[in-house]
Amino acid sequence: MFLETVYLNRSMVSNAGPGDYLIEADIPQDQVILFDEVKWLRILNLAYIPSTPEDGRAFKDKLDKYCLSQDSQAFLSNFYPQFKREIVKSWDRLFDDSIVPTGNKMGAVWEIKKEWVEKITSP
């Protein structure tokens, strides 16, 4: 897969505060892990990543039977270990490219080497 240059939309940096910096870097493609933005946000919100829209509806229906309106309610409670196991297991789908909720990709790197850095600015 060819990785195109990503340009930062500075208007999206709305939560930057004092002492925060933007790092512009030229990172080799083989050093970047790509994943779907929506799937990552579901993990951050302690939510289930469905394999299909039907799977998502079925999981939601199960939560509804227990009067749970949010996946995170089941995850954070000690009363629903079966739901928590299903949610955590669904996170294995983060890197499954056959499941693409949006097509919006995010990238992560394990390190930023000094030689990759092109510019550091304050937002």
N, C-alpha and C positions, 0 to 999 in steps of 0.2 A: 504494500500500500504506500502511496506517495503522501507524505505529510506536507501540507502547504503551510506557508507562513501565516501565523495567527497575528492579527492586529488588534491591539487592545482598544476597546471603546472606553475612553476615559469617563464618559458619563455613567458607566456601569460601576465605577468605583465610588459608590455612595457611602460605604461604611468605613472609609479610611479616616484615620484620626491622627493626632499629633504623634510623630515618631514613626509613622508608616511610610514605606517606600515602594515604588514600582520598579521591578527589575526587568529590563528587556534583555533577552539572551538568545543566542543562536545555539540551540540544543540539538545534538545529533538525533535523528529519528529513532535509532535503536536504543536510546536512553529514555524515551517517553512511553509511558503506559497510557493507552487511550481507552476510554470507557464512556458509556452513555450517561449524559448529565442527569436525566430523570431517574435512572436506576440508582445513581449515587445519592441523589437527594432523598430517595425512598429509604436508603440505608441510614442516612443521617437523621431521618425522622422516625426511625425504628419501625418502618413499614415493610409490608410484604411486596416482593417483586413478582408479579404474575408472569407465567410463561405464555399466556394468551389472554385476550380480553375475557374469554369465557372463564378461565381459571381465576382471574381477578374478581369477576362477579360471584363465582362460587365461594371464594374466600370471604368476600364481603357478606354474603348470605349467611355463612357460618357465624361471623361476628355478630350479625343482626340477631340471630337466635339467642345470643347471650346478652343482648342489649348493649353491645359495645359499638360505639360510633367511630372509633379510631383504632387503627392497628396498634398504635403505641399504648393504648389502654391495656390491651391484652399482654403486650410485651412487658410492660412495667409492673404488672400485677403478679403476685405469687399464686393466684387462683387459676391461671390459664396456661400451665406449662406446655400443653399440646400446641397451643397457638404460637407460643414463643419459639418452640422447636421448628414449626413450619416457617415462621418468619425468618429465623436465622438461616435455615436451610435454603430458603429462596434467595438469599444474598449471594449464593454461589452463581447465580445468573448474571452477576455484574459484568463478567467478561464473556458471556455467551452472546456472540454477535448475531445469532439467529433471532434474538429477542431485541427488537429496536423500537422502543416507545416513541422516540422523537427523531432520531438521527443526529441530534446535537451531541457532539463529542467533547469531552473534557480530557485534559492530559495531566499526568502527574509525573514527577521525577523524584528519585531518591536523594539526589544531590544536585547542587548547582556549582559547577567548577568555575573558578575565576576566569579561565580562558574563554568561557562561553558568554560571559557578561559583556554586553555592549553598552548599556546605559543604565544608570540608577537615578531616578527622579523622585521628588516628593509629589504626591497627587494633588 
